[in-house]
Amino acid sequence: MRQVVLDTETTGLEPEQGHRIIEIGCVELIERRLTGNNFHVYLQPDREIDAAAVEVHGITNAFLADKPRFVDVADDLMRYLAGAELVIHNAPFDVGFLDAELARLERAGTISERCGVLDTLVMARKKHPGQRNSLDALCGRYDVDNSRRDKHGALLDAEILADVYLAMTGGQTALSLDADVQLENGSANVAGVRPVNRHGAALRVVQATAEELAAHESRLDAITSMAGDNGVVWRRH
């Protein structure tokens, strides 16, 4: 299964008011493993960024002056996202902005028509009702390091969300077992599980002492005395 953890940064909060995407960050997971095949781009929005938005992500118009526009990266982005399930925290926000950008280009269809979408905010609210479920709160809850997150950033937030998602869904992010390990007998271990070689490793046998055996028999006598004919089963033979 191919999943893409996606985040965006924008000039403001409402695409209906003409606000635009200025950063897209994507992290690829295949069969719940990080592949390193990420997608990241800053975009020139052709409008001023709200001061409140700059406070959140720290991205300025001066920084974006020489960056490409969405139209310049749209084809590459759509090829990258094609067929994936998108993992997004508060998906309506990011999907709404992506749909607005595609509409400006008069591209047919929406993101949800091209990709599956999994909203980790909805998932977190179901798992932790009545609790804070921001990305920072989930990092604390699942012991995910977010110490680099002094400002929001699309790629950094996507990387952090990938770790949170894997932890929240019971995944293993650090240890990976090699698949198709060749065994000594020439067969393939397709599950990636290495057998234990017990050659020369004798099992230790511990015998009961005379005192322990006597105590055991005494206990059986007491059970038999209380239960009569229905007493200790293994003494009937």
C-alpha positions as CSV (number, residue, x, y, z in Angstrom):
1,M,0.0,0.0,0.0
2,R,1.3,3.4,-1.0
3,Q,0.5,6.4,1.3
4,V,1.7,10.0,1.1
5,V,1.7,12.1,4.3
6,L,1.0,15.6,3.1
7,D,1.1,19.1,4.6
8,T,0.8,22.6,3.2
9,E,1.6,26.1,4.3
10,T,-0.5,29.0,2.9
11,T,-0.8,32.8,2.7
12,G,-3.9,32.7,5.0
13,L,-6.8,30.6,6.1
14,E,-9.5,30.8,3.4
15,P,-8.9,29.7,-0.3
16,E,-12.3,31.3,-1.0
17,Q,-10.7,34.7,-0.2
18,G,-7.9,34.1,-2.7
19,H,-5.3,32.7,-0.3
20,R,-2.8,30.5,-1.9
21,I,-0.4,27.6,-1.1
22,I,3.2,28.6,-0.6
23,E,4.7,25.3,0.5
24,I,3.9,21.6,-0.1
25,G,5.6,18.8,1.8
26,C,5.0,15.1,1.2
27,V,6.5,12.0,2.8
28,E,6.1,8.6,1.1
29,L,5.2,5.4,2.9
30,I,5.1,2.0,1.2
31,E,3.7,-0.8,3.3
32,R,4.1,1.5,6.3
33,R,7.8,2.1,5.7
34,L,9.4,5.4,5.1
35,T,11.0,5.3,1.6
36,G,12.8,8.7,1.5
37,N,11.0,9.5,-1.8
38,N,9.7,12.8,-0.6
39,F,8.2,15.8,-2.5
40,H,8.9,19.3,-1.3
41,V,8.5,22.7,-3.0
42,Y,8.1,26.4,-2.1
43,L,5.7,28.4,-4.3
44,Q,5.4,32.0,-5.3
45,P,1.7,32.9,-4.5
46,D,1.4,36.2,-6.4
47,R,-0.2,37.9,-3.4
48,E,0.8,39.1,0.0
49,I,1.1,36.7,2.9
50,D,-1.0,37.6,5.9
51,A,1.0,38.8,8.9
52,A,-0.6,36.2,11.1
53,A,0.4,33.4,8.7
54,V,4.0,34.6,8.7
55,E,4.0,34.4,12.5
56,V,3.0,30.7,12.1
57,H,5.4,29.5,9.4
58,G,7.9,32.3,9.1
59,I,7.8,32.3,5.3
60,T,7.9,35.7,3.7
61,N,7.2,37.1,0.2
62,A,10.8,38.1,-0.1
63,F,11.9,34.5,0.4
64,L,9.3,33.3,-2.2
65,A,10.1,35.9,-4.9
66,D,12.2,33.5,-7.1
67,K,10.2,30.3,-6.4
68,P,8.0,28.5,-9.0
69,R,4.3,29.0,-9.2
70,F,1.8,26.2,-8.6
71,V,1.2,25.8,-12.4
72,D,4.9,25.0,-12.8
73,V,4.8,22.1,-10.4
74,A,1.2,20.8,-10.8
75,D,2.0,18.0,-13.2
76,D,4.9,16.7,-11.1
77,L,2.8,16.9,-8.0
78,M,-0.2,15.1,-9.5
79,R,2.1,12.3,-10.8
80,Y,3.6,12.0,-7.4
81,L,0.2,11.8,-5.6
82,A,-1.4,9.5,-8.2
83,G,-3.0,6.4,-6.7
84,A,-1.8,7.1,-3.2
85,E,-3.8,7.4,0.0
86,L,-3.1,10.8,1.5
87,V,-2.6,11.0,5.2
88,I,-3.3,14.6,6.4
89,H,-4.0,16.2,9.7
90,N,-7.1,18.3,9.4
91,A,-7.6,17.2,5.8
92,P,-10.3,19.6,4.7
93,F,-7.9,22.5,5.1
94,D,-5.1,21.2,2.8
95,V,-7.5,19.4,0.4
96,G,-9.5,22.6,0.1
97,F,-6.4,24.6,-0.9
98,L,-5.2,22.0,-3.3
99,D,-8.6,21.8,-5.0
100,A,-8.7,25.6,-5.3
101,E,-5.3,25.6,-6.9
102,L,-6.4,22.9,-9.4
103,A,-9.6,24.8,-10.1
104,R,-7.5,27.9,-11.1
105,L,-5.7,25.7,-13.7
106,E,-9.1,24.4,-14.8
107,R,-7.9,20.9,-14.1
108,A,-10.8,18.3,-14.1
109,G,-11.6,16.6,-10.8
110,T,-10.7,17.1,-7.2
111,I,-8.0,15.6,-4.9
112,S,-10.5,13.3,-3.3
113,E,-11.4,12.0,-6.8
114,R,-7.8,11.3,-7.5
115,C,-6.6,9.9,-4.2
116,G,-8.0,8.4,-1.0
117,V,-7.8,10.7,2.0
118,L,-7.2,9.7,5.6
119,D,-7.7,12.5,8.2
120,T,-5.5,11.9,11.2
121,L,-7.3,14.6,13.2
122,V,-10.6,12.6,12.8
123,M,-8.8,9.4,13.8
124,A,-7.2,11.1,16.8
125,R,-10.5,12.5,18.0
126,K,-12.1,9.0,17.9
127,K,-9.1,7.5,19.8
128,H,-8.8,10.3,22.3
129,P,-12.2,12.0,22.7
130,G,-12.3,15.1,24.8
131,Q,-8.5,15.6,24.6
132,R,-6.3,18.0,22.7
133,N,-5.4,16.4,19.3
134,S,-3.2,19.0,17.7
135,L,0.0,17.6,16.1
136,D,2.1,18.9,19.0
137,A,-0.3,17.2,21.5
138,L,-0.1,13.9,19.6
139,C,3.7,14.2,19.6
140,G,3.7,14.4,23.4
141,R,1.1,11.6,23.7
142,Y,3.1,9.2,21.4
143,D,6.6,10.3,22.4
144,V,7.5,11.7,18.9
145,D,10.3,14.2,18.8
146,N,9.1,17.6,17.6
147,S,11.9,19.6,19.1
148,R,12.8,21.1,15.6
149,R,9.3,22.5,15.3
150,D,9.7,26.1,16.4
151,K,7.8,27.2,13.3
152,H,5.3,25.3,11.1
153,G,6.9,23.9,7.9
154,A,5.2,21.6,5.4
155,L,7.9,19.1,5.0
156,L,8.9,19.0,8.6
157,D,5.3,18.7,9.7
158,A,4.7,15.9,7.2
159,E,7.7,14.0,8.6
160,I,6.5,14.4,12.1
161,L,2.9,13.4,11.2
162,A,4.3,10.3,9.5
163,D,5.9,9.2,12.8
164,V,2.7,10.1,14.7
165,Y,0.5,8.2,12.3
166,L,2.7,5.1,12.5
167,A,2.7,5.3,16.3
168,M,-1.0,6.0,16.5
169,T,-1.9,3.0,14.3
170,G,0.5,0.7,16.2
171,G,3.3,0.7,13.6
172,Q,7.0,0.0,14.0
173,T,9.1,2.9,12.7
174,A,12.6,2.0,13.8
175,L,13.2,-1.7,13.4
176,S,12.8,-3.3,10.0
177,L,13.3,-7.0,9.3
178,D,15.1,-7.9,6.1
179,A,12.8,-9.7,3.7
180,D,13.9,-12.6,1.5
181,V,16.7,-13.7,3.8
182,Q,18.6,-16.6,2.3
183,L,18.8,-19.5,4.8
184,E,21.7,-21.9,5.1
185,N,19.7,-24.7,3.5
186,G,19.1,-22.4,0.4
187,S,15.5,-21.7,1.0
188,A,14.1,-18.1,1.2
189,N,12.7,-16.7,4.4
190,V,10.2,-14.4,2.8
191,A,8.8,-13.2,6.1
192,G,12.2,-11.8,7.1
193,V,12.3,-13.8,10.3
194,R,15.7,-15.4,11.1
195,P,15.5,-18.9,12.7
196,V,17.4,-19.5,16.0
197,N,20.4,-21.8,15.5
198,R,20.3,-24.2,18.6
199,H,23.2,-26.3,17.5
200,G,25.3,-27.1,20.5
201,A,22.9,-25.3,22.9
202,A,21.7,-28.0,25.3
203,L,18.5,-27.3,27.3
204,R,19.0,-27.1,31.1
205,V,16.9,-29.7,33.0
206,V,16.1,-28.8,36.6
207,Q,15.1,-31.8,38.9
208,A,12.9,-31.3,41.9
209,T,14.6,-32.0,45.3
210,A,13.5,-34.7,47.7
211,E,12.0,-32.0,50.0
212,E,10.0,-30.5,47.1
213,L,8.7,-34.0,46.0
214,A,7.6,-34.7,49.6
215,A,5.8,-31.4,49.9
216,H,4.1,-32.1,46.6
217,E,2.9,-35.5,47.7
218,S,1.7,-34.1,51.0
219,R,-0.4,-31.5,49.1
220,L,-1.9,-34.3,46.9
221,D,-2.8,-36.2,50.1
222,A,-4.6,-33.2,51.4
223,I,-6.6,-32.7,48.2
224,T,-7.5,-36.4,48.1
225,S,-8.7,-36.3,51.7
226,M,-11.0,-33.4,51.0
227,A,-12.3,-34.6,47.6
228,G,-12.5,-38.4,48.3
229,D,-13.0,-40.4,45.1
230,N,-13.1,-37.3,43.1
231,G,-9.6,-36.3,44.2
232,V,-6.3,-36.1,42.3
233,V,-6.9,-37.4,38.8
234,W,-3.4,-38.5,38.0
235,R,-3.3,-40.8,41.1
236,R,-6.1,-43.0,39.6
237,H,-3.7,-44.7,37.1
